[in-house]
Amino acid sequence: MDTFTVRDLRERTGELIRDAESGELAVVTKHGKPVFVAVPFSEEVVASGILFVLAARFFQENLLSLGKAARFAGCSIPEFVDYLDKVGIPTVQYPAEELEQELEAIG
C-alpha cells in the first residue's frame, strides 16, 4: 500500500493510477494525516462490497487481525473466513521458519 500526499496527487497521478490498475490500495494524506483511501475498482468490489474487500486487504497486509477485519467487514469471523477462502487469502500465515518449528514440535 502506497502513501500519497495531497501534493503527490498533482505530481504523481500517473503512478497512483498505475498502482490502482495493478490492484494496489493507496492512502492519501494531508499534513501527515490520512484523508482517504484510493481503492481500485474491480468486479470483486462490486460483488463483495467495499468493506469486505478492504477488510481482506488489511488482514492480508497484517494491518488488522482476523477478528478486527471481520468486525470491519460487518460480519462474523466464520463468514469472513469463508470470504477469505473464496478469494484465496490464507487465514493462517506462518513464516516458513515458524511453520518448520511447529512441525518439528509435533513430530
QUITAQUI-V370746 format. One record per residue. N is the residue number from 1. SS is DSSP state (H for helix, E for strand, C for the rest). PHI is phi in whole degrees, 0 to 359 (999 if undefined). Layout:
n=N ss=SS phi=PHI
n=N ss=SS phi=PHI
This chain:
n=1 ss=C phi=999
n=2 ss=E phi=270
n=3 ss=E phi=241
n=4 ss=E phi=237
n=5 ss=E phi=271
n=6 ss=H phi=302
n=7 ss=H phi=296
n=8 ss=H phi=301
n=9 ss=H phi=302
n=10 ss=H phi=282
n=11 ss=H phi=271
n=12 ss=C phi=233
n=13 ss=H phi=303
n=14 ss=H phi=301
n=15 ss=H phi=294
n=16 ss=H phi=300
n=17 ss=H phi=293
n=18 ss=H phi=299
n=19 ss=H phi=300
n=20 ss=H phi=297
n=21 ss=H phi=296
n=22 ss=C phi=267
n=23 ss=C phi=92
n=24 ss=C phi=275
n=25 ss=C phi=279
n=26 ss=E phi=219
n=27 ss=E phi=255
n=28 ss=E phi=253
n=29 ss=E phi=243
n=30 ss=E phi=226
n=31 ss=C phi=54
n=32 ss=C phi=82
n=33 ss=E phi=249
n=34 ss=E phi=300
n=35 ss=E phi=250
n=36 ss=E phi=201
n=37 ss=E phi=249
n=38 ss=E phi=271
n=39 ss=C phi=249
n=40 ss=C phi=299
n=41 ss=C phi=278
n=42 ss=C phi=209
n=43 ss=H phi=298
n=44 ss=H phi=298
n=45 ss=H phi=297
n=46 ss=H phi=293
n=47 ss=H phi=287
n=48 ss=H phi=260
n=49 ss=C phi=96
n=50 ss=H phi=297
n=51 ss=H phi=294
n=52 ss=H phi=295
n=53 ss=H phi=296
n=54 ss=H phi=295
n=55 ss=H phi=299
n=56 ss=H phi=297
n=57 ss=H phi=294
n=58 ss=H phi=296
n=59 ss=H phi=294
n=60 ss=H phi=299
n=61 ss=C phi=268
n=62 ss=C phi=59
n=63 ss=C phi=270
n=64 ss=C phi=227
n=65 ss=C phi=287
n=66 ss=H phi=300
n=67 ss=H phi=296
n=68 ss=H phi=292
n=69 ss=H phi=294
n=70 ss=H phi=298
n=71 ss=H phi=298
n=72 ss=H phi=302
n=73 ss=H phi=284
n=74 ss=C phi=79
n=75 ss=C phi=219
n=76 ss=C phi=280
n=77 ss=H phi=299
n=78 ss=H phi=302
n=79 ss=H phi=296
n=80 ss=H phi=291
n=81 ss=H phi=299
n=82 ss=H phi=299
n=83 ss=H phi=297
n=84 ss=H phi=301
n=85 ss=H phi=298
n=86 ss=H phi=299
n=87 ss=C phi=263
n=88 ss=C phi=80
n=89 ss=C phi=255
n=90 ss=C phi=294
n=91 ss=C phi=274
n=92 ss=C phi=248
n=93 ss=C phi=238
n=94 ss=C phi=270
n=95 ss=C phi=295
n=96 ss=H phi=306
n=97 ss=H phi=295
n=98 ss=H phi=293
n=99 ss=H phi=297
n=100 ss=H phi=300
n=101 ss=H phi=297
n=102 ss=H phi=296
n=103 ss=H phi=294
n=104 ss=H phi=295
n=105 ss=H phi=295
n=106 ss=H phi=286
n=107 ss=C phi=270
